[in-house]
Amino acid sequence: MLNNYIEILFLIKYPLIGLFLTFAILSFCWNPIFTCLNLKAYNNIQRVHKDEVARLGGLIIYLLFWLIYIFDFIRYDLLYNLLVSALPIVLISIKDDLFHNSSPKNRLLLMILGCLIFFHINPIIFPTIELPYLEKIISFYPISIIFFTFSILVFMNGMNLIDGMNGLFGFTAFFQLISLAFLAYTYGDYAFMKIALFFSMPLVIFLFFNFPFGKIFIGDMGAYFYGFLISILSIIFFGKNPDIISWLAVWLLFYPCIELLFSIIRKIKSRKNPFDPDKQHLHSIIFDKFINYNYDVNNSNYFSTLTLFIFWLSPVSIIFISLDNIYLIICLIVIFTLLYLFFYRHFKQ
């Protein structure tokens, strides 16, 4: 697998160098660019950084993938289909990154549109879900479209939700892709392994600038795009490899999903609008706890990410567990759900 990583790295070394230089320019020259373009300051309630930072990391990576495809550095049909179907998501989210004025409902509708476009231009075999009684219902094609579109929406919004601390999104997405690549390698699906490795590479450069000092952010566009990409890759992989337990996908994508679902339940229980942002997410309350301990903002930011390492690093545990033991995998999901609730209660006090 390491040899394949080096091989892909060599093929796209020039686009990656260009990505590094672009991030460097944005990191050190954003203030004059921000002033020149007369952009609106980001004043969301979830803001934890002091200075204005470019939220264009996701857009730059998205454009990088287009350049790689157009100039034939690597030619993956799946790459083209993902880039095209993600266009509605890209357009609405980049508007929010620059002007902070898009409607949650409009974002949701365009996310659904992106999913439907992908399923239309890239028909796939949906995974079998090991759920008593529901397995046959979900296997009915129209129901499959609805179920997996909903699953993608949950994961996409979960990825955007955890994009609150330096490194938290980047580490989560990177280890999910590496874990998918490892699964593909283990089961001999080397073509898919290369795709997963390929998509993980820009995240390494992004993390160099994002963690620990937050010189550039992935933005809503990047969080949604990688959420879309990783969830689609998971559906494709488990669909084309029906012998692999699909609960592994739940495990790999667990952290962003539990963060979003818990947030929705918490807001509904408090009679709040689930679409309204707040600062009651796990990473937010950990950040506040460090602030209360008199850490400065920057240290509190990346200490919060490090505190949550057990969650963003959890996908790589597939290297050490029995991949064909469904009961073990379900037990891990239950244990980490309880662990998440314990963390939340502990840091909330």
Stockholm file with secondary structure:
# STOCKHOLM 1.0

chainA/1-349         MLNNYIEILFLIKYPLIGLFLTFAILSFCWNPIFTCLNLKAYNNIQRVHKDEVARLGGLIIYLLFWLIYIFDFIRYDLLYNLLVSALPIVLISIKDDLFHNSSPKNRLLLMILGCLIFFHINPIIFPTIELPYLEKIISFYPISIIFFTFSILVFMNGMNLIDGMNGLFGFTAFFQLISLAFLAYTYGDYAFMKIALFFSMPLVIFLFFNFPFGKIFIGDMGAYFYGFLISILSIIFFGKNPDIISWLAVWLLFYPCIELLFSIIRKIKSRKNPFDPDKQHLHSIIFDKFINYNYDVNNSNYFSTLTLFIFWLSPVSIIFISLDNIYLIICLIVIFTLLYLFFYRHFKQ
#=GR chainA/1-349 SS CHHHHHHHHHHTHHHHHHHHHHHHHHHHHHHHHHHHTTCCCCCCTTCCCSSCCCCCHHHHHHHHHHHHHHTTSSCCHHHHHHHHHTHHHHHHHHHHHHHCCCCHHHHHHHHHHHHHHHHHHSCCCCCCCCCTTHHHHHHSHHHHHHHHHHHHHHHHHHHHHTTTSTTHHHHHHHHHHHHHHHHHHHTTCHHHHHHHHHHHHHHHHHHHHHTTTCSSCCHHHHHHHHHHHHHHHHHHHHHHCTTSCTHHHHHHTHHHHHHHHHHHHHHHHTTCCTTSCCSCSHHHHHHHHHHHTTCCHHHHHHHHHHHTHHHHTGGGGGGTSCTTCHHHHHHHHHHHHHHHHHHHHHHHC
#=GC SS_cons         CHHHHHHHHHHTHHHHHHHHHHHHHHHHHHHHHHHHTTCCCCCCTTCCCSSCCCCCHHHHHHHHHHHHHHTTSSCCHHHHHHHHHTHHHHHHHHHHHHHCCCCHHHHHHHHHHHHHHHHHHSCCCCCCCCCTTHHHHHHSHHHHHHHHHHHHHHHHHHHHHTTTSTTHHHHHHHHHHHHHHHHHHHTTCHHHHHHHHHHHHHHHHHHHHHTTTCSSCCHHHHHHHHHHHHHHHHHHHHHHCTTSCTHHHHHHTHHHHHHHHHHHHHHHHTTCCTTSCCSCSHHHHHHHHHHHTTCCHHHHHHHHHHHTHHHHTGGGGGGTSCTTCHHHHHHHHHHHHHHHHHHHHHHHC
//
